Amino acid sequence: MMKVSYFILLLILLTTYTVIDAFDRGDIILQHNFDGPDEEAIWKKFLNPLIQLVTTDRGDQALRIERNLPNSPSTSISIPLPALALCGYKIRIQANIKAANISIPPNSWNGIKIMLHTKGLSGDNYPQQNLPRSTFDWRTADYIASIPRDTQQANLVLGLEAVTGTVWFDDVKVIVYSKLRPPPPSPPPGLPFKGHNLTRLRGAMIGTNLKEQDFRDFGSWNANHIRWQLMWNGFPHSPADNGDISAYEIWLESALKHLDSMLPVCRELGMHILIDLHTPPGGRNDEKECNLFKEKRFQDTFISLWEKIARRYKNESIIWGYDLVNEPVEGIVPDDVMDWQQLATVTIEHIRAIDSEHAIIIEAAPWGGPGALADFEPLPFSKIVYSFHMYEPGTFTHQSVYDDIPPVPYPGIIDGKMWNKDQLRVNMKRVLDWQHDYNVHIYVGEFSAIRWAPGNSAYAYLRDVIDIFEENNWDWAYHAFREWPGWSVEHIGDKDNTQYSPIPTDRQNLLMNWFTQNEH
């Protein structure tokens, strides 16, 4: 029943929660302060030289976890949660944490772990709050995560991953935050709104500084759509992180002027534009959460900038719609600030007072993935298109983007699961079911596979996901055309070769073959 090793402990702590049929907001699912004889009785048999209950400088007890050897397995504890009872809930995960001499993590997701790990038919999810490295005194980790409806297992992971150093955990708590509203008993009648009269939009997200010839080159592929990202010098972090609203507004106006200058060629080529706010006011914090959900001044700027964009393009027919924010991440939202559902609602009200026709595209928090959309409650407006980004499994699509790992082929066993076209279809079925429940149109705003995936894996993955998009009649935009070379279909699979291929790659031919079906 229990597997215990020197570095990874699976704790079956039957005394820490009670499985019930329904939870209310604020219900405590799990709580440990590591003080007193009851806590010691729970933990003492799972301790070892690297995982200890210790007295802190504050005089109470805490769980201390160390990792001394950089090449050793991660040191962590996995605490099971009542997964089946929590399906369809959002939970709030809190802990007090102190750290000493934490080394530089090889990837942004490595380091101190206070992570939820869920397993379900659609795949694994790993929401967490990224914490700083080096040494810091007691601070609070606090974030909200969703338990997908198809979850079969859920664990809270505490520890250190791919770094050395020492971390202390105290006052660990998992609380019910909210329950996802069930879908209506029957979908709304009528055809879903698409915002265009074409059979399909097929295209790509584009780099930020493309010139007229770039658009003509893309037009020669017969693309009929571009996702125009308003991005300020990088993602997820940018100069907007500094919080200077005046500087942000100057940048935004320059970005819109570039869009204005390319509108004539896009009209000529029949490429419908989605305006994508890739960099929102306030940028992102160290945990990559949008500061839009931390300070009211950024939300005020957000609403006013979309009023400005709506006035500017309300009569522009080649503009398909407005993607309000790319991959929103809320984190803990202060009481005087709106969450994403509320902010989107207010922003749409302001846009609709100016522009009643253009499609408004909504991505779900956090990060706009298929699971986030499947847990999202639709907004009370017509003429809305809902979007998700497809990069699952990320171990395959992003392999060796941040560090060098052994090649991960597709199809194949990835993260312990067989990933092939059938599994991709299972993964995206939650979006299809959600679409049918609410009778809405779906747009895949980004999808890709890194070009140096082994063999023809990138081609095979792109072929399979596009087939599924087409089966479901979803509009789609490849990520990306002439942006970062890692995602480029105009480059071969050699990571070190940054030159354009002299002949079209199999991935470029795949896109171009689909584009032959495009209408303009």
C-alpha positions, 0 to 999 in steps of 0.5 A: 500500500505504501512505497517509501524510498530514501528520496521520495516518500508517498504518504498515505495520511488517512487522518489528514482529510475526510472524503465527502460528497461535496465541499463548501468554500473554505473547507480544509482538505489538508492541514499540517503545522508539524507541531505537537505529538499528533503531527510527530506521530504522523511524520516520524516513520517517514523521516530520514537524514534529508527529511526531518522535523526540526525546531525553527528559529521561531520556536515551533516545528517545521518540515526540513528537506535538504538536497546536497548532491546535484546529480542525485534524485529529487528530494520530495514528499508526495501527499495524496489528496481525495482526487475523486471527491475534488474533481471539478473544484478549485483549491487554494494551496498555502504554506510558509516557506524558508530557504537556504542556499538554493542553487540556480534551477536548470529550468523555470519549473525546477527548484522548491516544489509546492506543487499539485500533481493531478493524473487523469485520462487527458494527461498529467497537470503540474500547477505550482507557484515558482519560488525564488532561489538562493536564501530567503526568510519565511515567506508565504506561498499561496496559489489557486489550482484546478482539479480537472473533472477527469482527475483520478489521482491528486498529490501535493508535492513538497521538496526540492527538484534539480537544485541543492540547498535546504528548504523548510515548510510550515503551516501547509494547508489545502482549502476549497476555493470554489466549485466549477459550475456544471454545464447547462442541461442542454446547449443553447440553440442555433449555430455558434458565432464564428465572427467570419463567413469562411469554412475555416481560418487557417494561419499562424501567429507571426513575429513582431517585426515582419515587413511587407515581403514577409506577409507576401511570402506567407500569403503565397502559402495561401494562409487566410489568417494571422494572429498579430501579437502585441508583444513587448520585447519577449515573453513571459517577461518584458519591460512591462514588468516594471509597471511604468504605464506611460512607457507601456502606452508609448510602446503600445501605440508604436506597435499599433502603428506597425499594425496599421502600416501592414493593414493594406497588404493584409487586405490585399492578401485576404488574411484575417487578423486577430489582435492578440494582447501578448503583453498586458499592462503590468507584465508579469511577476516573478511567478509569471502571474499577470500583474493585471490581477495584482493592482487596480491601475493595471486593470484600468489601463487594460480596459482603456486600451481595449476601448482605444483598440475598439475605436481604432478598428471597429470599421476595419473588416480585415480585423477578425477580432480581439484576443483580450490577453494571451495566456492569463495567469491570476494567482491570488487576486486581492479583494480590490482587484477583479479576477479574470472572469470579472475583468473580461466581463467589464472589458467586453461591456466597454468594447461592446459600447463602441464595437458591437460586431467584431469577435472577442476571443477569450483564453482561460486562466491559467495559461490558456491550455485545454484543461483551463478552457474545459474548467472555464465558465462562459461569459454572458455575451454573444459573439464570443469565440473561446480559444486554447493553446495546444502544447501537450505533452509539454515534455515533447513539444518543448524538449531541450528548449530550456535545457538539454535532455535525451530526445523524446519521440512522438508517438511514444511513451512520454511521462509514463503514458503512451502519446499518439493520435488517440491520446491527443484526441482524448486530451482535447475531448474535454474541449470538444465536450465543453464546446458542445455543452455551451454551443460555442466556437473554438479557436486554437490560437497556438500549437507547435512542436519544437523543430529538433524533436527526433526524426519526423516526430515534430511533423507527426505531432503537427499532422495529428493535432491538425487532423483533430482540429479539422475533425472538430471544425476548429479555426487554428493558428500555428505558432509561429511564422518568422518569430523564434527559429525554434518553432519555425517550419522554414528551418530543418531539425538541426538545433544548431542550424539557424539558416532557412532550409533551401527547400520546404521542410515536411512541416512547412509542406504540411501547413501549405497543404492545409492552406490550399483549402483556404477561402479568402 
